[in-house]
Amino acid sequence: MHSIAEKSQVIELVQSLSDEQVRYVLGVIRSLPQGNVAPRKCALRGRFASYADPSLRAREKEAWTRAVEEKHGLR
């Protein structure tokens, strides 16, 4: 029952987003690891970034790059 409530909240949120925001969110979701993988360690930024897992930073950078490329029609 709880998962149904969460799905309806997600649907409402997605419906409130612009097309560009939806594309960005999809890019972020697609960049996340799938299947059985180790849990995220952290995603700190700024002066604490050296403590973050480098693979997480790389995937986040890829997601941002894809979003910018799609926004400017480069992809």
N, C-alpha and C positions, 0 to 999 in steps of 0.2 A: 504494500500500500504506500509505503514511504517513497519507493522508487517512482511510482506513478506521479506523485506530487512533485518530485524533482524534475521529471520529464516535462510536466506542464509548465513549470517555472522556466525551464530552458527554452521551450517553444515560445513562451511569451517574450522572453528576453531577445531571442533571435528575430522575432517579428518586429521588435522595436529598433533594430539596427539598420543602418543604411547598407546598400549592396557592398560598398567598399569595406565597411566594418565586418560584414559577414565573410568576405573573401580573406581578410586578415585573420580572423578567428579560425577559419578553416585551415589556413596555412600553418598557424601555430599548432593546431590539433594534429595535422598531418606530420609535423616535425617531431611530435612526441614519440617516445619509444613504444612499440607495440609488443604484446605478448608478455612472457615472463622475463622481466628485466629487474635489475637491482633498483630499489627505491631511490628517488632523488636525494642527494646529500644536502645540497643547499643551492641557492641562486642569489647569493649576495652580490651587491654592486658597489661601486665606488672604492673606498679604501679597503673594504673587506673582500673585494673581488678575488684576491689571491687565494682565498679559502674555498671558493666555489669550484665545483667540478668542471674542468675545462671542456668536457664533451657537452655539458649543458650550455655553456656559453656559446659554443660553436653552433649548436642546434638553434639557439635563440637568434644568433646572428644570421643564420640561413633563413629563418622565418621572416625576419625584418627585411632582408634583402629581397626575398620573393615578394613580399607585400609591396615594397617600393617599385620593383620591376613591373608588377601587375598594375599598379596605380598609374605608371607612366607608359604602359603599353609596350614594355621592353621584352615581355615574355609571351 
